[in-house]
Amino acid sequence: MYKDNSYISSNQVVEIFDVLNGNIEYVLLRNINNELPDRLKETKDIDILVNSHYKSNLITLLKKEKWLQIIHPWDFGDNFNFLYSMDEFLMFRKGKINLDVCFQLCCRSLNAGEWFPLDESIQKSVFTNKRKKCKNDFITYRLSYEDELIHLITRCIFDKKIFNDGYIERIQSLLGKIDMNLVSKKLEKIFFKFTPFLIQLLLYEEYSQIRNNYITFKEY
């Protein structure tokens, strides 16, 4: 077990994305609390979404770079039940770094916890609207602000079942950067008639009420 104050070298983190950039179409899914590249704990994974057309290229590239493909830690019981022909998650390890890879923007069903992809229009937007972020020598591709907001909201409601402080802080930041009309249209693909209520709760910072209000909503 790693100590909480043990961090991955920032040079190692930068090196990972140097390998990906120009070779693989990807986006970094999350960087909550700005952990990358300087404050990534040894207990945390790096989460990326890769265009599924690059799946075999990714495996070949990482193997060449001495990454070991390992069994995903969620690969047991009902945790690895994927719907609608979704690609399974992959996990790679090099030294003390874990790279967690998915191939569709997705979340878990409220039924039996199955994984399902978000609407196809959102999948297309992920790579059409990705943005390049440069911080000194740390270069990554990120979700657009709108798609990142949608990802964090769905992750909190369906996967984490709670909005924690790090996610709330990032969501609040994103709300000041997005086109709400554009986001609303995308959210309607997921939350349907609950969407205006969801937006209102976000704007009024009523995060503790969002999940319960959604799962008890009956006006579809």
Buried (B, 14 or more C-beta within 10 A) or exposed (E): EEEEEEBBBBEBBBBBBEBBEEEBBBBBBBBBEEBBBBEBBBEBBBBBBBBBEBBEBBBEBBEEEEBEBEEBEBEEEEBEBBEEEBBBBBBBBBEBBBBBBBBBBBBBEEEEEBBBBBBEEBBEBBBEBBEEEEEEEBBBBBBBBBBBBBBBBBBBBBEBEEBEEBBBEBBEEBBEEBEBEBBBEBBBBBBEEBBEBBBEBBEEEEBEEBBEBBEEBEEE
